[in-house]
Amino acid sequence: MSHIPDLPGEAVPPNSDQDLWLKGHVASLCGLQHDRFPGSQPVSFGSKDLDRLEKEDYWVCEKSDGVRVLFVILTNLDTNEQLVHIVDRHNTYRQLSGIFFPHHENPKMPLRSTIIDAELVVDVDPRTKRETLRLLCFDCLVADNQNVMSRPLDKRYGRLKEWFYRPYARMMREYPHMAASQPFELLSIQVKEINLSYAVDKVFAVDIPNLQHGNDGLIYTSVNTPYVPGTDTNILKWKPPSENSIDFKVVLRFPPSRRSPDKPDFRAKPVFALNVWCGGEGQRAVYEPYDVMYVDDEEWERLKASHEQIDDRIVEVHWDPAVDSWRMMRFRDDKPNGNHRKVVENIIQSIADGVEKDALLARVPAMKNAWKARHGQPIQSSLPPPSQYPPTNYSNPNPYTQQPPSSKAPPPPSKIEFRYGPLASSRWSKVSGPTIIAGMQR
């Protein structure tokens, strides 16, 4: 299980004047009428999306397993003072001090207001076990006081590299003593490598094996569409169906005591009810019962031994055909809510209609030919299937190669069904729950 990092910096008090000003100013820079988290969110990949990858221009990269953040640089044009914040999906701002980003034209001047989309991960050196907090940047909303959200991905990515990253990297090379003033130890800022959609085999064969942090699948992003806050149907999150996951709120349902039936037995193993988010934020968030999570006795003992709160937390689960139920992967305290009910239904559909790795790789030749045809490039009339490509030594830092897919794909999940329903309310948990466990409807 990968290490989910804590966010660095000093937290800005929620609903303070500073917090409200920051959110309002970021909303203004992004051209938004609300002050919610402006980051985009992908949709799950399904079999129909194979055609989209063939008909449209997409870029692909590995999906890092970390904390999704926005990196916000706000520069006062009168004083040239920079304020740097990192923002999580709770829309919580944390201020970073002792860090400076130079302007791309005049490095003695500060980069003006800029908003970067990124993932915060912890890289662990496999030899020394040394941990490095790494900010992997992959998109740009605002660059040097210019809103670039309406521009296509290749233009946004260009601004990210040329205006934000390269001047900073040059400064760090030429003045290495500045690393000592960084706001947190062992910080590394990098731009995530992006590949053409038909180079997905290279992502599998080179990029993912060389990671020093966890991987959570692939992200396909449309090249020609703008940046869309909230759910963006042009950003596709691919996972093997067996690894597709959903975030629910877990609520414990303890059975009644044998000696005192009117009291719960807190020593017994409870039912792990999964509640689905139906909208609303904070205290106004609305959840409905959806299903239950399977936890065996050994897992239950480990959870108890952790001495952590279990009830009323966001939990990431995956569907396990072996037990025909949801299984726990980890807690997701970095997320303010579970997946919305509509997202849950889409993910379940993607599990049932998922695309395995070998099916994805099998479409690579068609994707490549279609891409070249759209861009007026020579087309290879006959390409061998991915499994027939010979092994390649990756001497090129950005190679294109094929990796043979697994010869045997895992069986598709069975008995995936929509089975949420109402539960009665009770005191058998710290939050609402059923008075009778057997009363749970499916």
Phi, psi and chi 1 to 4 in degrees:
 res  aa     phi    psi   chi1   chi2   chi3   chi4
   1 MET       -  131.9 -174.3  175.7  -65.0      -
   2 SER   -74.6  160.5   59.4      -      -      -
   3 HIS   -87.9  116.4 -177.9 -179.4      -      -
   4 ILE   -89.1  117.2  -58.5  -61.5      -      -
   5 PRO   -75.4  152.4   28.3  -34.8      -      -
   6 ASP   -79.9  146.6  -64.4  -32.9      -      -
   7 LEU   -75.5  136.4  -94.2   63.2      -      -
   8 PRO   -82.3  173.6   31.8  -35.3      -      -
   9 GLY    94.6  176.9      -      -      -      -
  10 GLU   -99.9  122.7 -178.3  178.8   -7.9      -
  11 ALA   -65.1  135.1      -      -      -      -
  12 VAL   -81.8  125.9  175.4      -      -      -
  13 PRO   -56.1  128.2  -23.7   33.7      -      -
  14 PRO   -59.0  139.9  -21.6   32.5      -      -
  15 ASN    65.1   11.0  -61.1  -43.1      -      -
  16 SER   -75.4  168.3   63.2      -      -      -
  17 ASP   -58.7  -39.7  -69.9  -16.7      -      -
  18 GLN   -64.4  -43.1 -178.7 -174.8    9.5      -
  19 ASP   -63.0  -46.2 -178.5   57.1      -      -
  20 LEU   -65.1  -38.7  -63.9  175.8      -      -
  21 TRP   -65.6  -44.3  179.8   85.5      -      -
  22 LEU   -60.2  -47.5  -73.9  168.5      -      -
  23 LYS   -64.9  -40.3  -68.5  174.9  179.8  176.4
  24 GLY   -66.6  -39.3      -      -      -      -
  25 HIS   -69.2  -41.0 -166.8   62.1      -      -
  26 VAL   -63.8  -41.3  166.5      -      -      -
  27 ALA   -60.9  -40.1      -      -      -      -
  28 SER   -64.8  -43.8  176.8      -      -      -
  29 LEU   -61.8  -34.6  -73.8  169.8      -      -
  30 CYS   -87.3   -4.2  -65.1      -      -      -
  31 GLY    69.7   34.0      -      -      -      -
  32 LEU  -105.2  153.0  -58.8  176.6      -      -
  33 GLN   -95.1    4.4  -59.9  -59.9  -46.7      -
  34 HIS  -133.8  166.0   61.1   77.7      -      -
  35 ASP  -112.8   26.6   60.6    1.3      -      -
  36 ARG   -77.5  172.0  -61.8 -172.1  -62.2  -88.5
  37 PHE   -56.8  121.3 -179.1   74.0      -      -
  38 PRO   -88.1    2.5   29.5  -31.5      -      -
  39 GLY   -68.6  152.7      -      -      -      -
  40 SER   -84.7  157.1   60.9      -      -      -
  41 GLN  -129.7  136.1  -56.9  -67.6  -19.2      -
  42 PRO   -80.4  168.8   31.4  -36.1      -      -
  43 VAL  -112.4  160.0  -62.8      -      -      -
  44 SER   -73.6  147.1  -65.2      -      -      -
  45 PHE   -82.1  133.2 -167.3  101.6      -      -
  46 GLY  -127.0  174.1      -      -      -      -
  47 SER   -60.4  -31.5   58.9      -      -      -
  48 LYS   -65.5  -22.7   66.3 -178.6 -176.2  -57.8
  49 ASP   -75.3  -13.4  -65.8  -47.1      -      -
  50 LEU   -60.2  -39.0  -72.2  170.3      -      -
  51 ASP   -65.8  -36.4  -68.2  -24.6      -      -
  52 ARG   -63.2  -39.7  -66.6 -178.1   67.1  177.5
  53 LEU   -66.6  -25.3  -61.7 -174.6      -      -
  54 GLU   -84.6  -33.6 -173.1  174.3  -26.6      -
  55 LYS   -91.8  -21.4  -64.2  176.3 -179.0  177.9
  56 GLU  -126.3  159.5  -56.2  173.5   27.3      -
  57 ASP   -81.8  120.9  -72.2   -2.7      -      -
  58 TYR  -129.3  149.3  -89.5   80.9      -      -
  59 TRP  -107.2  152.5  -75.4   -0.7      -      -
  60 VAL  -132.7  145.7   63.5      -      -      -
  61 CYS  -149.4  164.0   64.6      -      -      -
  62 GLU   -70.1  148.7   65.7   86.7   18.8      -
  63 LYS   -96.6  108.3 -176.0  179.3 -175.1  -61.6
  64 SER   -70.4  146.2  -62.2      -      -      -
  65 ASP   -96.1   95.3 -165.5    4.6      -      -
  66 GLY  -155.2 -143.9      -      -      -      -
  67 VAL  -115.4  122.2  176.9      -      -      -
  68 ARG   -72.7  129.7  166.3   75.3  178.2  -72.3
  69 VAL  -141.4  162.8  -63.7      -      -      -
  70 LEU  -109.4  139.0  -67.0 -179.2      -      -
  71 PHE  -106.4  113.1 -162.6   70.9      -      -
  72 VAL  -113.9  120.4  177.8      -      -      -
  73 ILE  -112.5  118.7  -56.9  166.3      -      -
  74 LEU  -116.0  122.8  -58.6  178.3      -      -
  75 THR  -117.1  127.2  -57.2      -      -      -
  76 ASN   -78.2  114.9 -173.5  -41.4      -      -
  77 LEU   -70.3  -18.5  -61.5 -179.3      -      -
  78 ASP   -82.3  -39.1  -64.9  -33.7      -      -
  79 THR  -107.7   -9.5   64.0      -      -      -
  80 ASN    62.0   19.6  -71.5  -29.9      -      -
  81 GLU   -80.6  134.9  178.2 -173.5    6.4      -
  82 GLN  -103.7  136.5  -81.3 -175.3  -15.0      -
  83 LEU  -113.4  126.8  -67.2  176.2      -      -
  84 VAL  -117.0  127.9 -179.2      -      -      -
  85 HIS  -132.1  153.6  -65.7   82.7      -      -
  86 ILE  -117.1  134.9 -162.1  164.3      -      -
  87 VAL  -124.8  127.6 -172.4      -      -      -
  88 ASP   -96.8 -178.6   63.6   13.7      -      -
  89 ARG   -72.0  -12.3  -82.4 -175.5  -68.6 -162.2
  90 HIS   -74.8   -4.3  -64.2  -95.0      -      -
  91 ASN    63.6   34.6 -147.6   20.1      -      -
  92 THR   -94.6  129.3  -61.0      -      -      -
  93 TYR   -97.1  136.5  -76.2   67.8      -      -
  94 ARG  -127.3  124.9  -58.5 -175.9   71.1   89.0
  95 GLN   -86.9  135.1 -176.0  170.2  -13.1      -
  96 LEU  -108.6  135.3  -51.0  176.6      -      -
  97 SER  -117.4  160.4   57.7      -      -      -
  98 GLY    76.9   23.4      -      -      -      -
  99 ILE  -129.5  142.5 -171.0  168.7      -      -
 100 PHE  -138.1  138.3  174.5   77.9      -      -
 101 PHE  -119.4  117.1  -68.3   90.4      -      -
 102 PRO   -79.1  159.7   29.0  -33.8      -      -
 103 HIS   -75.0  147.4 -163.7  -89.4      -      -
 104 HIS   -72.1  -23.0   59.1   97.5      -      -
 105 GLU   -96.4  -38.1  -67.5  179.0  -21.1      -
 106 ASN  -131.5   97.7 -177.7   -0.3      -      -
 107 PRO   -63.4  -12.1   21.7  -31.5      -      -
 108 LYS   -79.8  -14.0  -65.9 -177.2  179.7 -179.5
 109 MET  -102.3  156.3  -62.3  -64.0  -68.8      -
 110 PRO   -80.8  148.3   30.2  -35.3      -      -
 111 LEU   -62.3  134.8  174.4   68.1      -      -
 112 ARG   -78.9  179.9  -66.3 -179.9  -64.8  177.5
 113 SER   -49.4  130.6  -64.5      -      -      -
 114 THR  -146.2  140.4  -62.0      -      -      -
 115 ILE  -128.3  121.7  -58.3  175.8      -      -
 116 ILE  -115.8  138.5  -57.5  -61.4      -      -
 117 ASP   -92.7  132.6 -153.6  -17.0      -      -
 118 ALA  -155.4  172.1      -      -      -      -
 119 GLU  -126.0  132.3 -166.8   88.0   16.2      -
 120 LEU   -99.9  120.8 -166.0   66.5      -      -
 121 VAL  -129.0  164.5  -58.6      -      -      -
 122 VAL  -112.8  112.8  174.1      -      -      -
 123 ASP   -86.8  136.0  -85.0   -0.7      -      -
 124 VAL  -118.0  116.8 -179.1      -      -      -
 125 ASP   -63.4  123.6 -172.8  -70.3      -      -
 126 PRO   -65.1  -21.4   22.1  -31.2      -      -
 127 ARG   -93.1  -50.6 -175.2  178.0   58.7   85.7
 128 THR   -93.1  -14.5   64.9      -      -      -
 129 LYS    65.9   15.5  -53.6  -56.5  178.9 -175.8
 130 ARG   -72.6  136.4 -169.1 -175.9 -167.2 -166.8
 131 GLU   -98.3  137.5  -65.5 -173.4   -8.7      -
 132 THR  -127.8  124.7  -60.1      -      -      -
 133 LEU   -79.1  120.3 -169.7   61.6      -      -
 134 ARG  -123.9  132.1 -160.1  176.6  -55.7  -79.2
 135 LEU  -100.8  110.6 -172.5   74.1      -      -
 136 LEU   -98.0  109.0  -59.7  178.7      -      -
 137 CYS   -93.2  137.6  -53.2      -      -      -
 138 PHE  -137.7   -7.8   53.8   82.7      -      -
 139 ASP  -157.1  169.1 -151.2  -25.7      -      -
 140 CYS  -141.3  129.2 -177.8      -      -      -
 141 LEU   -98.5  -42.4  -69.6   74.9      -      -
 142 VAL  -135.1  133.8  176.5      -      -      -
 143 ALA  -131.7  117.5      -      -      -      -
 144 ASP    52.6   48.2 -162.6   38.3      -      -
 145 ASN    72.2   12.3 -138.1   36.2      -      -
 146 GLN  -113.3  125.0  -63.6 -179.1   21.6      -
 147 ASN   -73.4  118.9 -174.9  -41.9      -      -
 148 VAL  -113.3   14.8  -64.4      -      -      -
 149 MET   -64.1  -28.7  -64.3  166.8   63.0      -
 150 SER   -80.1   -9.4   62.6      -      -      -
 151 ARG   -85.5  157.2  -57.3 -169.0 -179.7 -170.3
 152 PRO   -68.0  165.8   22.5  -32.1      -      -
 153 LEU   -59.0  -41.6  176.1   61.2      -      -
 154 ASP   -62.6  -34.3   56.0  -13.0      -      -
 155 LYS   -72.2  -41.6  -58.2  -60.1 -176.9 -176.0
 156 ARG   -63.4  -42.1  -55.9 -165.1  -53.5  -92.3
 157 TYR   -65.4  -36.0 -170.7   74.3      -      -
 158 GLY   -63.5  -43.3      -      -      -      -
 159 ARG   -64.4  -39.1  -67.4  -67.1  175.6   89.5
 160 LEU   -56.9  -45.6  168.9   66.5      -      -
 161 LYS   -77.8  -47.3  -66.4 -177.3   69.7  174.1
 162 GLU   -79.9  -36.7  -60.5  -63.3  -28.5      -
 163 TRP   -96.8  -30.3  -71.6   17.7      -      -
 164 PHE  -101.6  -55.7  166.5   75.0      -      -
 165 TYR   -79.7  -48.8  176.5   70.3      -      -
 166 ARG   -64.4  -41.2  -72.8 -173.2  176.3  171.6
 167 PRO   -62.3  -37.9  -24.0   34.8      -      -
 168 TYR   -67.2  -44.8  173.8   78.6      -      -
 169 ALA   -63.1  -38.4      -      -      -      -
 170 ARG   -64.3  -42.3 -173.4 -175.2  -51.6  115.1
 171 MET   -61.1  -42.2  178.3 -172.3   71.9      -
 172 MET   -68.2  -32.3  -62.3  -59.0  -71.5      -
 173 ARG   -72.0  -43.5  -72.9 -165.2  -52.8  -90.1
 174 GLU   -79.3  -24.9  -65.2  177.8   -4.9      -
 175 TYR  -130.3   70.1  -55.4   97.5      -      -
 176 PRO   -61.6  -21.7   20.8  -32.4      -      -
 177 HIS   -64.0  -20.0   64.7  -82.1      -      -
 178 MET   -67.9  -20.1  -65.2 -168.5   68.3      -
 179 ALA   -61.9  -29.1      -      -      -      -
 180 ALA   -67.0  -21.4      -      -      -      -
 181 SER   -95.6    6.7   66.6      -      -      -
 182 GLN   -64.1  151.0  -65.8  -55.1  -67.3      -
 183 PRO   -70.7  -16.6   24.7  -34.0      -      -
 184 PHE  -147.4  148.1   24.6   95.4      -      -
 185 GLU   -65.3  140.9 -173.4  179.9    5.0      -
 186 LEU    59.2   39.2  -62.6  178.1      -      -
 187 LEU   -79.7  139.3  167.0   69.6      -      -
 188 SER  -135.0  125.0  174.7      -      -      -
 189 ILE  -103.2  126.4  -63.0  177.5      -      -
 190 GLN  -137.6  160.2  -67.6 -174.9   -3.5      -
 191 VAL  -101.7  128.2  173.6      -      -      -
 192 LYS   -67.8  136.9 -179.6  174.8  -76.7 -168.6
 193 GLU   -72.9  131.4 -177.9  178.8   -6.0      -
 194 ILE  -112.2  141.6  -54.2  -67.4      -      -
 195 ASN  -121.8  153.9  -52.6  -90.8      -      -
 196 LEU   -63.4  151.3  -57.9 -176.2      -      -
 197 SER   -56.9  -34.0   59.9      -      -      -
 198 TYR   -80.7    1.2   60.0   78.1      -      -
 199 ALA   -97.5   22.6      -      -      -      -
 200 VAL   -62.5  -29.4   63.9      -      -      -
 201 ASP   -63.3  -34.9   41.7    6.4      -      -
 202 LYS   -67.5  -35.4  174.7 -103.7 -178.2 -176.7
 203 VAL   -62.1  -44.6  179.6      -      -      -
 204 PHE   -66.2  -41.7  -78.0  127.6      -      -
 205 ALA   -84.6  -27.9      -      -      -      -
 206 VAL  -118.8  -57.4 -179.7      -      -      -
 207 ASP   -62.5  -53.9  -64.8   -5.8      -      -
 208 ILE   -65.1  -45.6  -66.2  177.1      -      -
 209 PRO   -61.4  -25.2  -25.1   35.8      -      -
 210 ASN   -90.1    0.8  -72.2  -29.8      -      -
 211 LEU   -68.9  148.4  -66.1  176.5      -      -
 212 GLN  -109.9   13.5  -65.7 -176.3    0.4      -
 213 HIS  -136.1  176.1   56.0  -93.6      -      -
 214 GLY   -71.5  155.3      -      -      -      -
 215 ASN  -117.9  143.3  170.4 -101.9      -      -
 216 ASP  -126.3   31.2 -162.3   29.1      -      -
 217 GLY   108.0 -146.5      -      -      -      -
 218 LEU  -128.5  155.4  -54.1  173.0      -      -
 219 ILE  -124.2  122.7  -71.4  -71.6      -      -
 220 TYR  -103.8  128.1  -74.4   92.9      -      -
 221 THR  -124.2  130.5  -53.1      -      -      -
 222 SER   -62.5  134.8  172.3      -      -      -
 223 VAL   -76.4  -33.0  177.4      -      -      -
 224 ASN  -102.6    6.9  -62.0  -44.3      -      -
 225 THR  -108.5  158.6   56.7      -      -      -
 226 PRO   -76.5  173.2   28.3  -35.5      -      -
 227 TYR   -78.0  126.5 -170.6   98.9      -      -
 228 VAL  -117.2  115.0  177.1      -      -      -
 229 PRO   -63.7  147.0  -21.9   33.5      -      -
 230 GLY    80.2 -158.9      -      -      -      -
 231 THR   -66.6  127.5  -59.5      -      -      -
 232 ASP  -122.0  111.6 -174.5   -5.6      -      -
 233 THR   -71.0   -6.4   57.1      -      -      -
 234 ASN   -94.6    3.4  -67.8  -56.8      -      -
 235 ILE  -113.7  122.2  -55.2  178.0      -      -
 236 LEU  -113.8  127.9  -49.9  173.7      -      -
 237 LYS  -102.6  113.8  177.5  178.0   66.3  174.9
 238 TRP  -101.7  134.0  176.1   89.3      -      -
 239 LYS  -140.5  152.3  -73.9 -175.2 -179.7 -179.0
 240 PRO   -57.9  141.5  -20.5   30.6      -      -
 241 PRO   -50.3  -36.5  -26.8   33.5      -      -
 242 SER   -69.4  -15.3   56.9      -      -      -
 243 GLU  -111.2   -0.4  -62.4  179.0   13.6      -
 244 ASN   -64.7  137.0 -129.4  -41.6      -      -
 245 SER  -128.0  161.7   61.8      -      -      -
 246 ILE  -134.3  145.0  -60.2  177.6      -      -
 247 ASP  -102.3  119.9  -60.6  -37.8      -      -
 248 PHE  -118.9  170.9  -69.5  105.5      -      -
 249 LYS   -97.2  126.4  177.4 -179.2  -76.7 -172.0
 250 VAL   -93.5  135.8   63.5      -      -      -
 251 VAL  -131.4  127.8 -178.7      -      -      -
 252 LEU   -83.7  135.7  -54.8 -170.4      -      -
 253 ARG  -120.4  102.1  -48.9  -60.3 -160.3 -154.4
 254 PHE   -86.4  141.9  -70.5   90.9      -      -
 255 PRO   -74.9  164.0   29.0  -35.2      -      -
 256 PRO   -71.4  150.9   24.0  -33.0      -      -
 257 SER   -69.1  141.3  171.2      -      -      -
 258 ARG   -66.9  -36.1  -66.5 -178.9  179.0  179.0
 259 ARG   -80.1  -33.8  -65.6 -176.4  177.9  180.0
 260 SER  -131.0   87.5  -57.3      -      -      -
 261 PRO   -59.4  -17.7  -22.6   34.1      -      -
 262 ASP   -87.7    4.1   60.8  -28.1      -      -
 263 LYS  -125.8  147.8  -63.7 -179.6 -179.8  179.6
 264 PRO   -76.0  149.0   25.9  -33.2      -      -
 265 ASP   -97.0   97.0 -177.5    0.4      -      -
 266 PHE   -77.0   -4.2  -69.8  116.6      -      -
 267 ARG   -90.2  -14.6  -65.2 -174.0  177.2 -177.6
 268 ALA   -83.4  159.8      -      -      -      -
 269 LYS   -74.7  127.6 -174.7  170.8   75.9  171.3
 270 PRO   -83.2  173.7   32.1  -35.3      -      -
 271 VAL   -83.6  134.2  170.4      -      -      -
 272 PHE   -98.4   91.3  -64.2   81.8      -      -
 273 ALA   -78.9  140.3      -      -      -      -
 274 LEU  -108.8  120.9  -62.0  174.9      -      -
 275 ASN  -105.0  140.4  -73.5    6.1      -      -
 276 VAL  -103.5  139.3   63.7      -      -      -
 277 TRP   -76.4  131.9 -178.3   48.7      -      -
 278 CYS  -114.4    7.1  -60.7      -      -      -
 279 GLY   124.0  171.0      -      -      -      -
 280 GLY    87.4  158.3      -      -      -      -
 281 GLU  -126.6  152.6  -59.9  -71.3  -16.9      -
 282 GLY    58.6 -130.4      -      -      -      -
 283 GLN   -67.6  -17.0  -62.8  -63.8  -36.0      -
 284 ARG   -95.6    4.4  -62.7 -177.5  178.6 -179.7
 285 ALA   -63.1  135.3      -      -      -      -
 286 VAL  -110.5  128.1  177.4      -      -      -
 287 TYR  -123.6  146.6  -79.0   84.6      -      -
 288 GLU  -127.0  146.2  -69.7 -178.1   -2.8      -
 289 PRO   -60.7  140.9  -22.3   34.0      -      -
 290 TYR  -125.5  -53.5 -168.2   91.1      -      -
 291 ASP  -162.5 -168.3 -152.9  -19.8      -      -
 292 VAL  -127.0  157.4  -64.6      -      -      -
 293 MET  -108.5  136.7  178.3  175.4   68.7      -
 294 TYR   -84.6  126.5  175.2   79.2      -      -
 295 VAL  -131.4  118.5  175.2      -      -      -
 296 ASP   -79.5  173.3   61.4   30.2      -      -
 297 ASP   -62.6  -38.1  -67.4  -18.4      -      -
 298 GLU   -65.6  -42.5 -175.8  177.7  -15.5      -
 299 GLU   -62.7  -40.5  -71.9  176.5  -66.9      -
 300 TRP   -63.3  -39.5  174.4 -129.6      -      -
 301 GLU   -64.8  -39.7  -67.9  -58.9  -38.6      -
 302 ARG   -65.2  -41.0  -73.4 -160.1  -58.8  -91.4
 303 LEU   -63.0  -42.1  -73.7  169.8      -      -
 304 LYS   -65.1  -40.6  -72.5 -168.7  -66.3 -176.9
 305 ALA   -66.8  -21.7      -      -      -      -
 306 SER   -71.6  -20.3   71.9      -      -      -
 307 HIS    59.6   22.5  -58.8  -67.1      -      -
 308 GLU   -94.3  153.9  -68.7 -172.6   31.0      -
 309 GLN   -65.4  134.8  176.4 -174.7  -26.9      -
 310 ILE  -108.9  -42.6  -58.0  168.1      -      -
 311 ASP   -64.0  142.2 -164.7   23.3      -      -
 312 ASP    66.0   37.6 -156.2   28.8      -      -
 313 ARG  -122.9  157.4  -71.4  174.5   72.9 -178.8
 314 ILE   -79.8  129.6  -56.7  -59.0      -      -
 315 VAL  -127.6  138.4   63.2      -      -      -
 316 GLU   -94.8  128.6 -177.1  177.7    2.9      -
 317 VAL  -128.7  159.2  -59.8      -      -      -
 318 HIS  -131.1  159.2   71.2   96.9      -      -
 319 TRP   -86.1  125.7 -177.6  -98.0      -      -
 320 ASP  -109.6  105.6 -173.9   -9.5      -      -
 321 PRO   -61.9  -24.6  -17.7   29.3      -      -
 322 ALA   -63.9  -34.2      -      -      -      -
 323 VAL  -112.8    1.4  -64.5      -      -      -
 324 ASP    55.5   46.8 -163.8   28.8      -      -
 325 SER  -161.8  172.9 -171.4      -      -      -
 326 TRP   -79.7  142.3  -58.8  105.3      -      -
 327 ARG  -124.0  144.8  -61.2  -66.4  -64.1  -93.1
 328 MET   -74.4  139.2  177.5  176.7  173.0      -
 329 MET  -106.3  -50.8  -61.5  172.3   66.4      -
 330 ARG  -173.3  165.6   59.6 -179.3  174.3  175.9
 331 PHE   -81.5  146.7  -68.6  111.8      -      -
 332 ARG  -121.0   73.3  -66.7  -54.8  -56.0 -101.1
 333 ASP   -71.8  -10.3  -64.3  -30.8      -      -
 334 ASP   -79.2   -6.5   58.9  -52.7      -      -
 335 LYS  -109.8  132.9  -65.8 -171.5  174.0 -177.3
 336 PRO   -70.8  -28.7   25.2  -33.7      -      -
 337 ASN  -142.9  164.5  -68.8  -65.6      -      -
 338 GLY   -73.2 -176.5      -      -      -      -
 339 ASN   -68.3  143.2  -67.2  126.8      -      -
 340 HIS   -64.6  152.2 -168.9  -85.9      -      -
 341 ARG   -54.3  -39.8 -179.6  170.4   56.6 -173.5
 342 LYS   -66.1  -38.2  -68.1 -178.0  179.4  179.0
 343 VAL   -65.8  -40.4  174.8      -      -      -
 344 VAL   -59.1  -44.6  168.9      -      -      -
 345 GLU   -65.9  -36.3  -67.0  172.2   -5.9      -
 346 ASN   -67.1  -39.8  -71.0  -23.5      -      -
 347 ILE   -66.5  -41.7  -64.7  175.2      -      -
 348 ILE   -61.2  -39.6  -70.9  179.3      -      -
 349 GLN   -64.3  -37.7 -174.5   61.5   42.4      -
 350 SER   -70.4  -29.0   72.0      -      -      -
 351 ILE   -66.0  -46.3  -65.3  174.3      -      -
 352 ALA   -69.9  -29.9      -      -      -      -
 353 ASP  -116.1   33.8 -173.3   35.3      -      -
 354 GLY   -75.1  167.3      -      -      -      -
 355 VAL  -118.6  120.1  176.7      -      -      -
 356 GLU   -78.0  165.0  -64.8  -70.6   -7.0      -
 357 LYS   -58.8  -41.7  176.8 -179.5  174.5 -178.7
 358 ASP   -67.3  -33.6   57.0  -12.9      -      -
 359 ALA   -68.0  -36.6      -      -      -      -
 360 LEU   -65.4  -45.8 -167.3   62.4      -      -
 361 LEU   -67.5  -31.0  -70.4  173.6      -      -
 362 ALA   -65.0  -22.7      -      -      -      -
 363 ARG   -89.0   -3.4  -67.6  -68.1  -71.7  -94.3
 364 VAL   -56.8  -48.6  164.5      -      -      -
 365 PRO   -58.3  -41.4  -25.0   35.6      -      -
 366 ALA   -66.5  -39.9      -      -      -      -
 367 MET   -60.8  -43.4  -68.9  179.9 -159.3      -
 368 LYS   -65.6  -46.1 -174.7  173.4 -176.1  179.4
 369 ASN   -64.1  -41.5  -80.8  -17.9      -      -
 370 ALA   -64.8  -41.1      -      -      -      -
 371 TRP   -61.0  -47.9 -177.6  -66.1      -      -
 372 LYS   -64.6  -36.8  -71.1 -178.8  175.9  -65.1
 373 ALA   -63.8  -40.7      -      -      -      -
 374 ARG   -65.0  -31.0  -75.3 -166.6  -60.9  -87.5
 375 HIS  -104.4   13.2  -66.5  -88.9      -      -
 376 GLY    66.0   32.6      -      -      -      -
 377 GLN  -103.3  155.8  -59.4  172.6    6.2      -
 378 PRO   -58.5  139.7  -21.0   31.6      -      -
 379 ILE  -106.3  135.3  -61.7  174.8      -      -
 380 GLN   -79.3  120.9  -70.2 -178.6 -102.0      -
 381 SER   -69.8  -30.8   58.4      -      -      -
 382 SER  -139.9  121.9   60.3      -      -      -
 383 LEU  -118.5  135.1  -72.5  172.6      -      -
 384 PRO   -68.4  153.4   24.8  -33.3      -      -
 385 PRO   -61.5  156.7   21.8  -32.5      -      -
 386 PRO   -52.6  -35.5  -26.6   33.8      -      -
 387 SER   -68.2  -14.3   60.5      -      -      -
 388 GLN   -99.2    0.8  -63.8 -179.6   15.3      -
 389 TYR   -72.7  136.2  -84.7   87.8      -      -
 390 PRO   -72.7  158.4   27.9  -34.7      -      -
 391 PRO   -59.9  147.1  -20.7   31.4      -      -
 392 THR  -128.7  139.3  -55.8      -      -      -
 393 ASN   -87.4  123.1  -67.2  -37.1      -      -
 394 TYR   -88.1   77.3  -57.2  110.2      -      -
 395 SER   -82.8  -25.3   57.2      -      -      -
 396 ASN   -77.5  131.4 -170.7  -38.0      -      -
 397 PRO   -65.6  -18.5   23.6  -34.1      -      -
 398 ASN  -132.9   67.2 -173.4   19.6      -      -
 399 PRO   -82.0  167.3   33.5  -35.0      -      -
 400 TYR  -122.5  122.8  172.4   77.3      -      -
 401 THR  -153.2  171.7 -173.7      -      -      -
 402 GLN  -114.6  142.7  -64.6  -84.7    5.3      -
 403 GLN  -113.8  128.6 -179.6 -173.3   25.0      -
 404 PRO   -59.8  133.7  -20.2   31.6      -      -
 405 PRO   -74.4  165.5   28.9  -35.0      -      -
 406 SER   -61.1  139.5  171.4      -      -      -
 407 SER   -73.6  -20.4   59.4      -      -      -
 408 LYS  -130.8  114.2 -176.2  177.4 -179.6 -178.8
 409 ALA   -82.5  147.2      -      -      -      -
 410 PRO   -66.2  152.2   23.0  -32.6      -      -
 411 PRO   -64.9  146.6   24.8  -34.4      -      -
 412 PRO   -65.4  150.2   25.4  -34.3      -      -
 413 PRO   -64.0  147.0   22.0  -31.9      -      -
 414 SER  -111.6  156.6   60.0      -      -      -
 415 LYS    58.5   34.8  -61.0 -177.4 -179.7  177.8
 416 ILE   -74.6  124.7  -62.4  -67.4      -      -
 417 GLU  -150.5  155.9   55.4 -171.6   31.8      -
 418 PHE   -83.6  117.2  -58.8   95.5      -      -
 419 ARG  -142.5   36.4   54.3 -171.8 -166.3 -175.5
 420 TYR   -82.7  155.0   53.9   87.2      -      -
 421 GLY  -167.6  169.5      -      -      -      -
 422 PRO   -74.0  149.3   28.1  -34.7      -      -
 423 LEU  -120.7  148.9  -60.4 -179.5      -      -
 424 ALA   -72.4  159.5      -      -      -      -
 425 SER   -93.2  153.2   60.3      -      -      -
 426 SER  -164.2 -177.9  176.9      -      -      -
 427 ARG  -108.2   17.5   55.1 -168.3  172.9   85.2
 428 TRP   -77.8    0.7  -60.9  112.7      -      -
 429 SER  -143.1  168.3  172.4      -      -      -
 430 LYS   -67.9  -18.3  -74.7 -177.1  -72.1 -174.8
 431 VAL  -122.8  177.2  -66.6      -      -      -
 432 SER   -60.0  147.2   62.1      -      -      -
 433 GLY  -163.6  178.9      -      -      -      -
 434 PRO   -79.9  144.7   30.9  -34.4      -      -
 435 THR   -73.0  -30.3   53.9      -      -      -
 436 ILE  -127.4  121.2  -57.3  174.8      -      -
 437 ILE   -59.3  -38.8  -61.5  -59.6      -      -
 438 ALA   -67.9  -11.8      -      -      -      -
 439 GLY   -79.6   -0.1      -      -      -      -
 440 MET   -66.3  127.1 -171.5  174.5  -62.1      -
 441 GLN   -94.3  144.7  -60.0 -179.5   11.8      -
 442 ARG  -123.6      -  -66.4 -164.6  173.5 -163.1
